Amino acid sequence: MARAVVWVLSAIVLLAAGGCARQPSPGQRLQQVETLAEAHGWRRLDIGAPPFVLAAWRPAGSPADAETGKLLTVYIEGDGLAWVTRSRLSSDPTPVDPVGLNLALRHPGGQVAYLARPCQFTSPENSAGCEKKYWTTHRFAPEVIAASNRAVTVLKEMSGASTLQLVGYSGGGAVALLVAAARDDVSSLVTVAGNLDHARWTARHSLDPLDGSLNPAAVASSLAPLPQLHFVGMTDRVVPAEIAAGFVAGQGPGSCAEVVPVADVDHSHGWVERWPELLNRPFPCQAARAPHR
């Protein structure tokens, strides 16, 4: 793998982790998340979605308001800890700072769930399908998208919801778009610092292509009628705003997508604090409907 790939992907790790300090072990990362989720009254689920078992969390109980219960919002995590140094691939992609989960925990109301990516927060007995390619070249492989789609279906059935809103952080944005393209029950899409065109992204950073992955740009036109908000950090050097702008341009005229620049936010810092404010923004083509209702 080219040195440029190692450098940029390591930069993502360092941004997420907040520096070069020794990273917590997978067990410590899992314990931190379980403690955080439990403090908010969320419970873990392990969802069989061959070849993976995907970790998910959702609040205990269900909303009292039947109207809010009709919509389930599913947050999809980013790529996690792909590299531990500039030259050493991680043995476990569980994120040090699970931005996607922290966004989900700040969701203001209605039915909500959080879905981790393959091999994140996974116990040894559930890691049979965990090959390292699934957090490098094959992070958006067909089998990854199919498994994520299956897990979303399980979460929807458990909630009793009739429609879905998908929210994807970083690489989770790509997963959200690809899953939405395979379904007819998604009413809206939100991405946060999303990698919405990995071919454009790898070209911009002079990286090796993600040859084993599907590219959301290939399904852009099919998603054009779906209300979408794509939040981009104005100081994000990992996934710059031009990636989302190119994706939306690829949807053609009449698209219901909007790129929303957010000042003083980079790839991993500032999103959680701004999230309640950002969620109040109306969707294009759906201005009367707030995204969290």
HELIX and SHEET records of a PDB file:
HELIX    1   1 ARG A    3  ALA A   17  1                                  15    
HELIX    2   2 PRO A   26  ALA A   39  1                                  14    
HELIX    3   3 THR A   68  LYS A   70  5                                   3    
HELIX    4   4 VAL A   99  LEU A  105  1                                   7    
HELIX    5   5 PRO A  124  ASN A  126  5                                   3    
HELIX    6   6 LYS A  132  TRP A  135  5                                   4    
HELIX    7   7 PRO A  142  SER A  159  1                                  18    
HELIX    8   8 GLY A  171  ALA A  181  1                                  11    
HELIX    9   9 HIS A  198  ARG A  204  1                                   7    
HELIX   10  10 PRO A  216  VAL A  219  5                                   4    
HELIX   11  11 SER A  221  LEU A  223  5                                   3    
HELIX   12  12 ALA A  241  ALA A  249  1                                   9    
HELIX   13  13 TRP A  271  LEU A  278  1                                   8    
SHEET    1   A 8 TRP A  42  ALA A  49  0                                        
SHEET    2   A 8 PHE A  52  PRO A  59 -1                                        
SHEET    3   A 8 GLN A 111  LEU A 115 -1                                        
SHEET    4   A 8 LEU A  71  ILE A  76  1                                        
SHEET    5   A 8 THR A 163  TYR A 169  1                                        
SHEET    6   A 8 VAL A 186  VAL A 192  1                                        
SHEET    7   A 8 GLN A 228  GLY A 233  1                                        
SHEET    8   A 8 ALA A 257  VAL A 262  1                                        
END                                                                             
